[in-house]
């Protein structure tokens, strides 16, 4: 069963969104690190995982979704560790 164009289109939109998140992360944007920014970030990661699981055939989009979603999880863990270290300083 092949996944429709809609799922592949959503995958490309998520990849573009992940690129935007990476740029905002590098720029230390307050929009990304607000409560709503983190919530939207987490929702996009879950959505990325769902899209990855829905794409059955092995193609470049599936690999890009896996790598970009994993990178978003990595960035979220790094920002959590940075927040933990900064808040524990006297």
N, CA, C and O atoms as a MOPAC input file, in Angstrom:
PM7 MOZYME 1SCF
protein

 N      0.84700 1    -1.18300 1     0.00000 1
 C      0.00000 1     0.00000 1     0.00000 1
 C      0.88400 1     1.23600 1     0.00000 1
 O      1.72900 1     1.40800 1     0.87900 1
 N      0.68800 1     2.07900 1    -0.97400 1
 C      1.51400 1     3.27300 1    -1.08500 1
 C      0.87800 1     4.43800 1    -0.34400 1
 O     -0.34300 1     4.59100 1    -0.29800 1
 N      1.74600 1     5.24600 1     0.22700 1
 C      1.27800 1     6.43700 1     0.92600 1
 C      1.01400 1     7.51000 1    -0.11100 1
 O      1.78300 1     7.66800 1    -1.05900 1
 N     -0.07600 1     8.25000 1     0.06600 1
 C     -0.45700 1     9.26800 1    -0.89900 1
 C      0.48900 1    10.45300 1    -0.90200 1
 O      1.41400 1    10.55900 1    -0.09700 1
 N      0.21300 1    11.33400 1    -1.84400 1
 C      1.03300 1    12.52900 1    -1.99100 1
 C      0.91700 1    13.42100 1    -0.76000 1
 O      1.83300 1    14.18500 1    -0.45500 1
 N     -0.20900 1    13.32400 1    -0.05400 1
 C     -0.41300 1    14.15700 1     1.12800 1
 C      0.61300 1    13.88200 1     2.21800 1
 O      1.13100 1    14.81200 1     2.83600 1
 N      0.90500 1    12.61500 1     2.45400 1
 C      1.86700 1    12.26200 1     3.50200 1
 C      3.27200 1    12.69300 1     3.10600 1
 O      4.04100 1    13.16200 1     3.94500 1
 N      3.60800 1    12.53700 1     1.83600 1
 C      4.92400 1    12.97200 1     1.37200 1
 C      5.02100 1    14.49400 1     1.40900 1
 O      6.07200 1    15.04700 1     1.73300 1
 N      3.93100 1    15.16300 1     1.08000 1
 C      3.90700 1    16.62600 1     1.16900 1
 C      4.08600 1    17.09400 1     2.60200 1
 O      4.81500 1    18.05100 1     2.86600 1
 N      3.41600 1    16.41400 1     3.53200 1
 C      3.56900 1    16.73800 1     4.95000 1
 C      5.00000 1    16.49900 1     5.40700 1
 O      5.53100 1    17.25100 1     6.22400 1
 N      5.61900 1    15.45700 1     4.88100 1
 C      7.01800 1    15.17400 1     5.22300 1
 C      7.91700 1    16.32800 1     4.78700 1
 O      8.79300 1    16.74800 1     5.54300 1
 N      7.71000 1    16.84300 1     3.57400 1
 C      8.53000 1    17.95700 1     3.09500 1
 C      8.27400 1    19.22100 1     3.91400 1
 O      9.20400 1    19.97700 1     4.19600 1
 N      7.01900 1    19.45300 1     4.29600 1
 C      6.70300 1    20.62000 1     5.13800 1
 C      7.40700 1    20.49600 1     6.48600 1
 O      7.95300 1    21.47600 1     6.99100 1
 N      7.39800 1    19.30600 1     7.07000 1
 C      8.08300 1    19.09400 1     8.34600 1
 C      9.59300 1    19.28400 1     8.21400 1
 O     10.22500 1    19.85200 1     9.10400 1
 N     10.16200 1    18.82100 1     7.12900 1
 C     11.59800 1    19.00000 1     6.91800 1
 C     11.94300 1    20.48400 1     6.81100 1
 O     12.94700 1    20.93300 1     7.36200 1
 N     11.11500 1    21.23600 1     6.10500 1
 C     11.33200 1    22.68500 1     6.03200 1
 C     11.15500 1    23.33700 1     7.40300 1
 O     11.91400 1    24.23700 1     7.76400 1
 N     10.16500 1    22.89100 1     8.16100 1
 C      9.95000 1    23.41100 1     9.51400 1
 C     11.15700 1    23.08600 1    10.40100 1
 O     11.60300 1    23.93100 1    11.17800 1
 N     11.67500 1    21.88500 1    10.28700 1
 C     12.85500 1    21.51400 1    11.07100 1
 C     14.05200 1    22.38800 1    10.71400 1
 O     14.86000 1    22.71900 1    11.58000 1
 N     14.16700 1    22.75900 1     9.44800 1
 C     15.23800 1    23.68000 1     9.05000 1
 C     15.06200 1    25.03500 1     9.72700 1
 O     16.03400 1    25.63200 1    10.19000 1
 N     13.82800 1    25.52000 1     9.78500 1
 C     13.53600 1    26.78100 1    10.46400 1
 C     13.85900 1    26.68300 1    11.95000 1
 O     14.43500 1    27.61100 1    12.51900 1
 N     13.49800 1    25.57300 1    12.58400 1
 C     13.80200 1    25.37000 1    14.00000 1
 C     15.30500 1    25.38400 1    14.23200 1
 O     15.77500 1    25.94900 1    15.21900 1
 N     16.06000 1    24.77100 1    13.33500 1
 C     17.51600 1    24.75700 1    13.46900 1
 C     18.08400 1    26.16900 1    13.40000 1
 O     18.97200 1    26.52400 1    14.17500 1
 N     17.57300 1    26.96800 1    12.47500 1
 C     18.03000 1    28.36000 1    12.35800 1
 C     17.66100 1    29.14200 1    13.62100 1
 O     18.47800 1    29.90100 1    14.14100 1
 N     16.43700 1    28.96000 1    14.11300 1
 C     16.02700 1    29.64900 1    15.34300 1
 C     16.84600 1    29.18300 1    16.54400 1
 O     17.14900 1    29.97500 1    17.43700 1
 N     17.20400 1    27.90400 1    16.56600 1
 C     18.01000 1    27.36700 1    17.65900 1
 C     19.40000 1    28.00000 1    17.65600 1
 O     19.92000 1    28.38200 1    18.70500 1
 N     19.99100 1    28.10500 1    16.47800 1
 C     21.31800 1    28.71500 1    16.35300 1
 C     21.25800 1    30.18300 1    16.74300 1
 O     22.18300 1    30.70100 1    17.36900 1
 N     20.15800 1    30.86400 1    16.36900 1
 C     20.01300 1    32.29600 1    16.66600 1
 C     19.56900 1    32.54900 1    18.10300 1
 O     19.45300 1    33.70200 1    18.51800 1
 N     19.31900 1    31.48600 1    18.86700 1
 C     18.88200 1    31.60000 1    20.25800 1
 C     17.60100 1    32.44100 1    20.34800 1
 O     17.50600 1    33.35900 1    21.16300 1
 N     16.64200 1    32.12000 1    19.51800 1
 C     15.40100 1    32.87700 1    19.41600 1
 C     14.49900 1    32.65900 1    20.63100 1
 O     14.28200 1    31.52000 1    21.04400 1
 N     13.97600 1    33.74000 1    21.20200 1
 C     13.04600 1    33.58400 1    22.33400 1
 C     11.72900 1    32.93200 1    21.91000 1
 O     11.04200 1    32.34400 1    22.74500 1
 N     11.36300 1    33.02600 1    20.62200 1
 C     10.13700 1    32.37500 1    20.15000 1
 C     10.23500 1    30.86800 1    20.27900 1
 O      9.26800 1    30.21300 1    20.67000 1
 N     11.38100 1    30.31800 1    19.95800 1
 C     11.56700 1    28.87200 1    20.01800 1
 C     11.62600 1    28.37400 1    21.44700 1
 O     11.15400 1    27.27400 1    21.73700 1
 N     12.19400 1    29.15900 1    22.33800 1
 C     12.40900 1    28.70000 1    23.70600 1
 C     11.30800 1    29.12800 1    24.66900 1
 O     11.44800 1    28.96900 1    25.88100 1
 N     10.20900 1    29.67300 1    24.13500 1
 C      9.05100 1    29.96600 1    24.97500 1
 C      8.29600 1    28.66200 1    25.22200 1
 O      8.59000 1    27.64200 1    24.59900 1
 N      7.34200 1    28.69700 1    26.11400 1
 C      6.55200 1    27.49100 1    26.40400 1
 C      5.82900 1    27.00900 1    25.14600 1
 O      5.85600 1    25.81800 1    24.83600 1
 N      5.18400 1    27.92500 1    24.42100 1
 C      4.47100 1    27.54600 1    23.20300 1
 C      5.42800 1    27.04800 1    22.13500 1
 O      5.10600 1    26.11500 1    21.39900 1
 N      6.59400 1    27.65900 1    22.04200 1
 C      7.57900 1    27.20800 1    21.06400 1
 C      8.01800 1    25.78000 1    21.30800 1
 O      8.13400 1    24.99100 1    20.37100 1
 N      8.26500 1    25.44600 1    22.57100 1
 C      8.68300 1    24.08700 1    22.91700 1
 C      7.53900 1    23.09800 1    22.69400 1
 O      7.76600 1    21.98000 1    22.23200 1
 N      6.31100 1    23.50500 1    23.02100 1
 C      5.16600 1    22.61800 1    22.79700 1
 C      4.99900 1    22.32200 1    21.31200 1
 O      4.80100 1    21.16900 1    20.92800 1
 N      5.07700 1    23.35200 1    20.47600 1
 C      4.95400 1    23.15600 1    19.02700 1
 C      6.11300 1    22.31000 1    18.51600 1
 O      5.93700 1    21.47600 1    17.62700 1
 N      7.28700 1    22.52600 1    19.07700 1
 C      8.46100 1    21.73900 1    18.71200 1
 C      8.23200 1    20.26300 1    19.02400 1
 O      8.51300 1    19.40100 1    18.19200 1
 N      7.71600 1    19.96600 1    20.23200 1
 C      7.43900 1    18.58200 1    20.61600 1
 C      6.36600 1    17.95000 1    19.74000 1
 O      6.48900 1    16.79000 1    19.34600 1
 N      5.31900 1    18.70400 1    19.43400 1
 C      4.25500 1    18.19200 1    18.56500 1
 C      4.81600 1    17.87100 1    17.17800 1
 O      4.45000 1    16.86100 1    16.57800 1
 N      5.69900 1    18.72900 1    16.67100 1
 C      6.28000 1    18.47200 1    15.34800 1
 C      7.15600 1    17.22200 1    15.35900 1
 O      7.21500 1    16.50100 1    14.36300 1
 N      7.83100 1    16.96100 1    16.46800 1
 C      8.64900 1    15.74800 1    16.56900 1
 C      7.75800 1    14.51000 1    16.55300 1
 O      8.06500 1    13.53400 1    15.86900 1
 N      6.66500 1    14.54200 1    17.29700 1
 C      5.72500 1    13.41200 1    17.30600 1
 C      5.11300 1    13.22600 1    15.92300 1
 O      4.99700 1    12.10200 1    15.43500 1
 N      4.72500 1    14.33000 1    15.29700 1
 C      4.16800 1    14.26500 1    13.94800 1
 C      5.19200 1    13.71200 1    12.96100 1
 O      4.84200 1    12.93200 1    12.07500 1
 N      6.44800 1    14.11000 1    13.10900 1
 C      7.50700 1    13.59200 1    12.25400 1
 C      7.68200 1    12.09100 1    12.40200 1
 O      7.90600 1    11.38500 1    11.41900 1
 N      7.57900 1    11.60200 1    13.63500 1
 C      7.69200 1    10.16500 1    13.87700 1
 C      6.51300 1     9.42200 1    13.24100 1
 O      6.68800 1     8.35000 1    12.66100 1
 N      5.32000 1     9.99700 1    13.35400 1
 C      4.13800 1     9.36600 1    12.75300 1
 C      4.26900 1     9.32600 1    11.23200 1
 O      3.97400 1     8.30600 1    10.60900 1
 N      4.70800 1    10.42800 1    10.63600 1
 C      4.89200 1    10.46400 1     9.17900 1
 C      5.94500 1     9.44600 1     8.76900 1
 O      5.77200 1     8.74900 1     7.77000 1
 N      7.03200 1     9.35000 1     9.52700 1
 C      8.08300 1     8.36700 1     9.21800 1
 C      7.51600 1     6.95200 1     9.21700 1
 O      7.83200 1     6.16100 1     8.32800 1
 N      6.69100 1     6.62900 1    10.19300 1
 C      6.11000 1     5.28600 1    10.27800 1
 C      5.09100 1     5.02600 1     9.16500 1
 O      4.91900 1     3.88100 1     8.74800 1
 N      4.41100 1     6.07400 1     8.68000 1
 C      3.40100 1     5.90400 1     7.64400 1
 C      3.99800 1     5.69300 1     6.25800 1
 O      3.36200 1     5.07900 1     5.40000 1
 N      5.20200 1     6.18800 1     6.02800 1
 C      5.84100 1     6.01800 1     4.72700 1
 C      6.46300 1     4.62900 1     4.69200 1
 O      7.43300 1     4.35700 1     5.40000 1
 N      5.90800 1     3.76400 1     3.87700 1
 C      6.32900 1     2.36000 1     3.86300 1
 C      7.51200 1     2.09000 1     2.94600 1
 O      8.40100 1     1.31300 1     3.29300 1
 N      7.53200 1     2.73300 1     1.76500 1
 C      8.60500 1     2.43100 1     0.81600 1
 C      9.90000 1     3.13600 1     1.21500 1
 O      9.88800 1     4.22900 1     1.78100 1
 N     10.99400 1     2.48900 1     0.90600 1
 C     12.30900 1     3.05100 1     1.21600 1
 C     12.65400 1     4.08600 1     0.15300 1
 O     12.88800 1     3.74600 1    -1.00600 1
 N     12.68400 1     5.34100 1     0.55600 1
 C     13.06500 1     6.40200 1    -0.36800 1
 C     13.73400 1     7.52100 1     0.42600 1
 O     13.86400 1     7.45000 1     1.64800 1
 N     14.14500 1     8.53100 1    -0.28400 1
 C     14.90300 1     9.62000 1     0.33600 1
 C     14.07100 1    10.36400 1     1.37500 1
 O     14.60900 1    10.82200 1     2.38300 1
 N     12.77600 1    10.48800 1     1.14400 1
 C     11.92200 1    11.22200 1     2.08900 1
 C     11.88700 1    10.50200 1     3.42700 1
 O     11.94900 1    11.14600 1     4.47500 1
 N     11.79100 1     9.19600 1     3.41000 1
 C     11.74200 1     8.42900 1     4.66100 1
 C     13.04500 1     8.59800 1     5.43500 1
 O     13.02600 1     8.77300 1     6.65300 1
 N     14.16500 1     8.54700 1     4.74000 1
 C     15.45500 1     8.72700 1     5.40900 1
 C     15.61400 1    10.14600 1     5.94300 1
 O     16.11100 1    10.34200 1     7.05100 1
 N     15.19400 1    11.13100 1     5.16100 1
 C     15.26500 1    12.51800 1     5.62500 1
 C     14.39600 1    12.74100 1     6.85500 1
 O     14.78800 1    13.46900 1     7.76700 1
 N     13.22700 1    12.12300 1     6.88800 1
 C     12.35100 1    12.26000 1     8.05800 1
 C     13.00700 1    11.64400 1     9.29000 1
 O     12.95600 1    12.22300 1    10.37500 1
 N     13.61300 1    10.49000 1     9.13100 1
 C     14.27100 1     9.83800 1    10.25500 1
 C     15.41100 1    10.69600 1    10.78800 1
 O     15.50200 1    10.92600 1    11.99300 1
 N     16.27500 1    11.16600 1     9.90600 1
 C     17.43200 1    11.93900 1    10.33800 1
 C     17.03600 1    13.29600 1    10.90100 1
 O     17.58400 1    13.72800 1    11.91500 1
 N     16.09200 1    13.97100 1    10.25700 1
 C     15.72200 1    15.30500 1    10.73800 1
 C     14.95100 1    15.22700 1    12.04500 1
 O     15.14900 1    16.07200 1    12.91900 1
 N     14.07700 1    14.23800 1    12.20700 1
 C     13.35600 1    14.08400 1    13.46900 1
 C     14.32300 1    13.71000 1    14.58500 1
 O     14.19900 1    14.20800 1    15.70500 1
 N     15.27800 1    12.84300 1    14.29200 1
 C     16.28600 1    12.48600 1    15.30100 1
 C     17.12900 1    13.69400 1    15.69000 1
 O     17.48100 1    13.85200 1    16.85900 1
 N     17.45300 1    14.54000 1    14.72900 1
 C     18.22400 1    15.74100 1    15.02000 1
 C     17.42600 1    16.70100 1    15.89800 1
 O     17.99800 1    17.36100 1    16.76500 1
 N     16.12300 1    16.78900 1    15.68600 1
 C     15.27400 1    17.64600 1    16.51900 1
 C     15.24400 1    17.13600 1    17.95800 1
 O     15.26700 1    17.92700 1    18.90000 1
 N     15.19100 1    15.82000 1    18.12600 1
 C     15.23500 1    15.23300 1    19.46900 1
 C     16.57600 1    15.56200 1    20.12100 1
 O     16.62300 1    15.90900 1    21.30100 1
 N     17.66000 1    15.45500 1    19.36200 1
 C     18.98800 1    15.79300 1    19.87500 1
 C     19.04600 1    17.25100 1    20.33400 1
 O     19.54600 1    17.54200 1    21.42000 1
 N     18.53000 1    18.17400 1    19.50000 1
 C     18.54300 1    19.58800 1    19.87700 1
 C     17.70200 1    19.84100 1    21.11800 1
 O     18.07100 1    20.65700 1    21.96300 1
 N     16.58400 1    19.15300 1    21.23500 1
 C     15.73200 1    19.32000 1    22.40500 1
 C     16.43300 1    18.81600 1    23.66600 1
 O     16.31800 1    19.43300 1    24.72500 1
 N     17.14700 1    17.71700 1    23.56400 1
 C     17.90300 1    17.20000 1    24.71300 1
 C     19.02000 1    18.16100 1    25.09100 1
 O     19.24000 1    18.42700 1    26.27300 1
 N     19.72500 1    18.68200 1    24.09200 1
 C     20.80900 1    19.63000 1    24.36800 1
 C     20.26900 1    20.88100 1    25.05400 1
 O     20.87200 1    21.36100 1    26.01400 1
 N     19.15300 1    21.41400 1    24.58500 1
 C     18.60300 1    22.62300 1    25.20000 1
 C     18.11400 1    22.32000 1    26.61400 1
 O     18.19700 1    23.18000 1    27.49100 1
 N     17.61100 1    21.12000 1    26.84400 1
 C     17.22200 1    20.73300 1    28.20400 1
 C     18.42600 1    20.67900 1    29.13200 1
 O     18.35800 1    21.13400 1    30.27300 1
 N     19.52400 1    20.12300 1    28.64300 1
 C     20.74600 1    20.06300 1    29.45700 1
 C     21.31200 1    21.45900 1    29.71600 1
 O     21.77000 1    21.75100 1    30.82100 1
 N     21.28100 1    22.31100 1    28.70400 1
 C     21.75600 1    23.68700 1    28.88600 1
 C     20.90300 1    24.40200 1    29.92200 1
 O     21.43000 1    25.09800 1    30.78900 1
 N     19.59600 1    24.23500 1    29.83800 1
 C     18.69100 1    24.86800 1    30.80400 1
 C     18.96200 1    24.34800 1    32.21800 1
 O     18.95900 1    25.12100 1    33.17700 1
 N     19.19300 1    23.06300 1    32.34300 1
 C     19.47800 1    22.46200 1    33.64400 1
 C     20.75700 1    23.02500 1    34.24500 1
 O     20.79600 1    23.34300 1    35.43300 1
 N     21.79900 1    23.14900 1    33.43600 1
 C     23.07800 1    23.67400 1    33.92000 1
 C     22.96000 1    25.15800 1    34.29400 1
 O     23.47600 1    25.57800 1    35.33000 1
 N     22.29500 1    25.93600 1    33.47000 1
 C     22.18600 1    27.36700 1    33.72300 1
 C     21.33300 1    27.63500 1    34.96900 1
 O     21.66400 1    28.51900 1    35.75900 1
 N     20.25700 1    26.89400 1    35.15100 1
 C     19.40400 1    27.13600 1    36.32000 1
 C     20.03300 1    26.61800 1    37.61000 1
 O     19.64200 1    27.05400 1    38.69300 1
 N     20.98800 1    25.70700 1    37.52800 1
 C     21.61900 1    25.21600 1    38.74200 1
 C     22.80200 1    26.06400 1    39.19200 1
 O     23.36900 1    25.82900 1    40.25900 1
 N     23.17200 1    27.04200 1    38.38600 1
 C     24.28100 1    27.93600 1    38.76600 1
 C     23.80500 1    28.91500 1    39.82900 1
 O     22.65600 1    29.35600 1    39.81200 1
 N     24.70800 1    29.25200 1    40.76300 1
 C     24.30400 1    30.20700 1    41.80300 1
 C     24.17400 1    31.62900 1    41.30000 1
 O     23.84100 1    32.52900 1    42.07100 1

